[in-house]
């Protein structure tokens, strides 16, 4: 019942709104309130519509209203709508983590669920109405995560496959590796005698993966092979193009390609224990190019969340691991490509893997005993609200949250969560063109909350010259007709400073940083008088105590009613199991 203690006025209002909605809406009834072991408050309800009664649950996560509430069927696996997240059954409604704000109520979700169900009822009765509009737009990263078996297609390999002499089968050599449930195959050489694929480092072939041989074969339409069920089916579909007249005697990689550039690949072997797996192409050919202070002993007992495993976050994570942090939560939804390597901490052995899995490997190469939790998702984006709620709970359980996303929406969400959980937060951005950077932090009880610190910084910066844009794609900026791009050194400088900021936040009894925010120049630029010029911003004036909440008699009564309902439900459950 933690939520009732943290937000008593809000939860009293939620109950009142639900009761009012039940009185004014025929067919809707509140059944009971209950609480889960995870701290969620659940409202069981019944919604009677034309086709029958839908018995559902409105779930308030314990971090509500900073985290989205959601609606699901009471019965596990029950299918109400085509707009449901598989597995959990949670409805994909008008409101979710990507557009959530604190003013949205449980009744708003009930109304949205009602509209969705009525819409699908009408759609079934009148097909000409067409499908209902959906907010759920799958990102490229989400599509990639569905295919955990992947073949990296580089520009040089694409050029080889498209060459005029490749009508005949071409022998290939490579490696395949498995990390965290994902598998990636890389072709490192082609031909007989073999010639190295020019844009794949030779070290990949000597990496931790299993060596492969195989054949690349030109076919009329590679896409038609994708639905093959087994080796026999694949061989029948390929016909005369099948390259092994005597059968597949050992593990082999088959790469089928056509004149349109389509590629379909399989890892397979025959024999007593046949192996057949499709490997989905990841085409990157179109992409741009212990000597520690004694105080660091505290780091073995803390946990750090790194949100964003790009060029900045990857460096901070590895730096903190080297300093002695042994528990991490890594959050990112992207897959690493060769074009990321100009600034990222990871290397070619990680290309094709999710950034969080690459992060796990990098951290464990620093210290095998490190414990790492991963979340392949973004913060504050369109996703299953129950999954986002789980992520929020994991974030607020950490000692420190590092925002390395340069995303305004992610910052706002993380700021709200860290304020609620009284968790420290550090964030930073490189200015476009790499001329400088900003970094800031919020420590519970010592600094203003993160939103307050940011607002104070912006207020100070309004008195300066027009501020440079931060967080641009590829950190690029054009000035006086000259394009400037931030280098790995620029990002590394900020990463090093933020890592020091994090270590001071986690370890120092007396801080070495007198203010909460800093602007740092890497060259003479904007307000910076010279390279390495630092402008401190004192944000102590933004620290204010939160006003004490006073409950009205009606609110006290509403909370008492919720507690009684939960208590009665628990008593019935215990009696029934006795």
C-alpha positions, 0 to 999 in steps of 0.5 A: 500500500506504499502508493497510498502513503506516497500519494494519498490525495491523488489516490483518494481522487482516483477512487472518487472518480472511479465511483462517479464513473460507475454511477454515471456509466451504465455497464461499468462497475467497480468490483474491488481494490487489491494490492500486489507484492510489487506495490501495485494497486489494482482495481477489478472492474466489469464492463458490460457491452453489446457482445458480453462482459469484459472483466478487467483490472486497472493497475496503478504501479507504485510509482504512479502518477509518474509512471503510466497506469494500464488496463489488462484482462483479469484472466491471464491470456484472455484476448479482448482486442487486436490492440494488446501487448502479447504475453501480458495482455495489457491494452495499447490505449490512447495513453501510454509511456510515450505521452503520459503525464500526471494529469491522466487518470484511471478513468481516462484509461477506462474510457479509452478501453471502452472506446477501443472495444466499442470501435472493434465491435462496430468494425466487426459489424461494419467491415467497411469502416476499416481498421481502427487507428493504432498508436503502436508504430514499430521502430527499426530497433524493435523489428531487429530485436525480433530476429535474434539470429543475424548475419552482418552484411557490410558494404564490401561484402555487398560489393562482392556478392553483386560482382559480375563473376558471382553467378557461380557459387562462392565459398565464404569463411567467417565466424558465428558467436552467441551472446545473451540469447542473440547470435551474429554471423560475420563473413570475414573472407570469400573465394578460393583462395580466400580474400579477406572482406576489406571492411571486416577487421581480421581480428574478428576471425580470431575472436570468441566465435565459432569458425564457419565455412559456407557458400554464397549462391545467386538465386532468382528470388532470395525472399522466397526462401525465407519461409523454408521449414527445414533443409529438405524444404530449402533444397527443393525451393532452390532446385539446381542452385543447391550447392551440395550435391552430396548433402551437408555433412558439417555446419555450413553457412548458406547465403542466397542472394539475388540481383535486387540485393536481397539476401537470405541466409541459413546456418545448417548441417545434416546428419543424425542431428540436423541444424537449421536456423535462418539468419536475418541480414543486418545490412550496414552497407548504406550507413555512414561511415587495481590501483584505486583510492580507498574511498572507492571501496564503497562502489562494490555495494552501489548500483548504477543505471546507465540510460543510453549506451551510445558514445557517451554512456558506453564510455561512462559505464566502462569507466565506472566498472574500472573504478569498481562499480560492480552492479549495473542496469543498462538501458538502450534499444539500439543495435550497434553498427560499424558507423557507431565506432567513430565514438563508441566504447565498443568495437567491431566484435560487438557489431550486430549485437544489441548495445546492452548485450555489447555493454554486458560483454565489455563490462565483464571483460573489465571484471567477470564478477560484475552483475548486469541487468539489461533493458532493450528499450527506450525510456518515455517511448511508446511501449507496453506500460507494464514493461515500462513500469518494471523498468521504472522500478528497476531504475529507482532501485539504483543508487545513481541514474546516469542520463546519457541520452540527450533526449528531452523526454527521457530526461523529464521521465528520469527526473521525475523518477529520481525525485520520487525515489530520492535517487541521485542523477547525473546527466550531460551533453556535448554541444554540436560541433564538439566546442564544449559540453554541459554536465549537471547532477541532482543529489537528494537533500543536497541539490534541487531535483533534476528539473529544478537544476535544469530550469536554473541552468537555463535561467542563467544561460538566458543571460549569455549569448545564444546557446549552442545546440546540444545533442544534435545527430552525430554531434554536428554543427555548421558555423560560418559555412564550415561543418564541425563534428564532435570527435571521440576525444570531445565525447571522451572528455565529457565522459571522463568528467561525468564519470568523475562527477558520478564517483564524487556523488557515490563516494565523497564524504566532502565533495570536490564539486562546489556547484551542481552544474558546469559548462566546459569549453574544449576550445575558444567558443561561445562564452568560453574564453579559451580551451578548457574554460569552465563556467560553474553554475550555482544552483543552490537557490533552486533547492526548496522543500516540498510542501506538506500535504494535508488531507480533507475528511473526504480524502481520508475516507476514500483512503480508508475505503481502499485499505478496507477493500484490500484488507477484506480481499486479502482476508477472503483469499487467506480464508479460502486457502486455509 
